[in-house]
Amino acid sequence: MNKKYLIGLCIGLGFTATGAIAATEEVNSMLYQVSVEQNETIELANGVSIETGGLFHANIVNADGEHLSQWCRGTFASKGDTFLGGAGFCTIVDSEGDFFWVWYTPTGPTTNDWGVIGGTGQYQGATGGGTTEQVAVLPDGRTTVALSKGTITTR
């Protein structure tokens, strides 16, 4: 599998939600991510390679300065240099200890779409989605910087 798909697949999300009234927040976050467990490659008899089991951690910094912590896993398939597809999920924790979960799927070698699955506390019942684009890969090949944009609506 092309390593560009493996690097920077996680999404960087973050927002501040307050009050009990539904509010739509703009997501505009920088994601500083490192691969803490490399993916395992499984070679199938038909020539398809499956990449799975990796774990990524990111520090997310929102435009307003808020920091969040994100953990992601995913599974991706390729045949030769052709990316066949894949998806993953992330758990994101804010400074109050509330969690929310998102799915993500690659849309190109350095981009992903994402959407909210659910959450706790202020994120319970949240909806929304957006895109994430990798903007840099550090020389170690395990560390990336990405920009995430979109919207999230909370109750």
C-alpha positions as CSV (number, residue, x, y, z in Angstrom):
1,M,0.0,0.0,0.0
2,N,1.2,3.5,-0.8
3,K,2.5,4.9,2.5
4,K,0.9,8.3,1.7
5,Y,-2.4,6.6,2.5
6,L,-1.2,5.4,5.8
7,I,0.3,8.7,6.9
8,G,-2.0,11.3,8.0
9,L,-5.2,9.3,7.8
10,C,-6.5,10.4,11.1
11,I,-8.7,13.5,11.3
12,G,-8.1,16.5,13.5
13,L,-11.2,17.8,15.0
14,G,-12.1,20.2,17.7
15,F,-14.5,22.8,18.7
16,T,-16.0,24.4,21.8
17,A,-19.6,23.6,22.4
18,T,-21.5,25.4,25.2
19,G,-25.1,25.6,26.3
20,A,-28.0,23.2,25.8
21,I,-29.3,24.8,22.6
22,A,-28.2,23.3,19.3
23,A,-25.1,25.1,18.0
24,T,-23.2,24.6,14.8
25,E,-19.4,25.1,15.2
26,E,-16.9,25.5,12.5
27,V,-14.0,23.0,12.7
28,N,-10.7,24.6,11.9
29,S,-8.0,22.6,13.5
30,M,-4.3,21.7,13.1
31,L,-3.5,18.1,13.8
32,Y,0.0,17.0,15.0
33,Q,0.0,13.2,14.6
34,V,2.4,10.4,15.3
35,S,2.2,6.7,14.4
36,V,2.7,4.9,17.8
37,E,2.0,1.4,16.4
38,Q,2.9,0.6,12.7
39,N,0.2,-1.1,10.6
40,E,0.6,-4.9,10.0
41,T,0.6,-5.9,6.4
42,I,-1.4,-9.0,5.4
43,E,-0.8,-10.3,1.9
44,L,-3.7,-12.1,0.4
45,A,-3.4,-14.8,-2.3
46,N,-5.1,-12.6,-4.9
47,G,-2.4,-10.0,-4.6
48,V,-4.3,-7.6,-2.3
49,S,-2.5,-6.2,0.7
50,I,-4.4,-5.3,3.8
51,E,-2.9,-2.7,6.2
52,T,-4.4,-2.9,9.7
53,G,-3.7,-2.6,13.4
54,G,-1.9,0.7,13.4
55,L,-2.5,3.2,16.1
56,F,-2.1,6.9,15.7
57,H,-2.1,9.7,18.3
58,A,-2.7,13.3,17.6
59,N,-2.6,16.6,19.5
60,I,-5.3,18.8,18.1
61,V,-5.1,22.6,18.3
62,N,-8.2,24.5,17.4
63,A,-8.2,28.0,15.9
64,D,-9.3,29.3,19.3
65,G,-6.3,27.6,21.0
66,E,-8.3,24.7,22.6
67,H,-6.3,21.4,22.7
68,L,-7.8,17.9,22.3
69,S,-6.3,14.4,22.3
70,Q,-7.1,11.9,19.5
71,W,-6.5,8.2,19.0
72,C,-7.2,6.5,15.6
73,R,-7.2,3.1,14.0
74,G,-8.1,2.0,10.5
75,T,-7.9,-0.8,7.9
76,F,-6.9,-0.2,4.2
77,A,-6.6,-2.3,1.1
78,S,-4.4,-2.0,-2.0
79,K,-3.2,-4.0,-4.9
80,G,0.2,-3.0,-6.1
81,D,0.2,0.8,-6.2
82,T,-3.6,1.0,-6.5
83,F,-5.5,2.0,-3.4
84,L,-8.7,-0.1,-3.2
85,G,-10.3,1.5,-0.1
86,G,-10.5,1.7,3.6
87,A,-11.9,3.3,6.6
88,G,-11.2,3.9,10.3
89,F,-12.4,5.6,13.5
90,C,-11.1,8.0,16.0
91,T,-11.8,8.7,19.7
92,I,-11.3,12.3,20.6
93,V,-11.1,13.6,24.2
94,D,-11.5,17.3,25.2
95,S,-10.1,19.1,28.2
96,E,-13.4,18.5,30.1
97,G,-13.1,14.7,29.7
98,D,-15.9,14.4,27.2
99,F,-15.4,12.0,24.3
100,F,-16.7,11.9,20.7
101,W,-16.1,9.4,17.9
102,V,-15.7,9.9,14.2
103,W,-15.3,7.7,11.2
104,Y,-12.9,8.6,8.4
105,T,-12.2,7.3,4.9
106,P,-9.5,8.3,2.4
107,T,-10.5,10.3,-0.6
108,G,-7.0,10.7,-2.0
109,P,-3.4,10.1,-1.1
110,T,-3.4,13.0,1.4
111,T,-7.1,13.7,2.1
112,N,-9.9,12.1,4.1
113,D,-13.6,12.7,4.6
114,W,-14.9,12.3,8.2
115,G,-18.2,12.3,10.1
116,V,-19.4,12.3,13.7
117,I,-20.6,8.9,15.0
118,G,-21.6,10.0,18.5
119,G,-20.3,11.2,21.9
120,T,-20.6,11.8,25.6
121,G,-21.5,14.9,27.6
122,Q,-21.6,18.0,25.4
123,Y,-21.1,15.8,22.3
124,Q,-24.1,13.5,23.0
125,G,-26.3,13.6,19.8
126,A,-23.7,15.6,17.9
127,T,-23.7,15.4,14.1
128,G,-21.4,16.8,11.3
129,G,-18.5,16.1,9.1
130,G,-15.8,17.6,6.9
131,T,-12.4,17.0,5.4
132,T,-8.8,16.6,6.5
133,E,-5.8,17.3,4.4
134,Q,-2.2,16.4,5.2
135,V,0.0,19.4,4.9
136,A,3.4,18.0,6.0
137,V,5.3,14.8,6.6
138,L,8.3,15.1,8.9
139,P,11.5,13.3,7.9
140,D,10.9,10.4,10.3
141,G,8.0,9.3,8.1
142,R,5.9,8.7,11.2
143,T,4.9,12.2,12.1
144,T,2.4,14.3,10.1
145,V,0.7,17.7,10.2
146,A,-2.8,18.0,8.9
147,L,-5.6,20.6,8.6
148,S,-9.2,19.6,9.4
149,K,-12.2,21.7,8.4
150,G,-15.9,21.1,8.6
151,T,-18.9,21.6,10.9
152,I,-20.2,19.9,14.0
153,T,-23.7,20.6,15.4
154,T,-24.2,19.9,19.2
155,R,-27.4,20.0,21.3
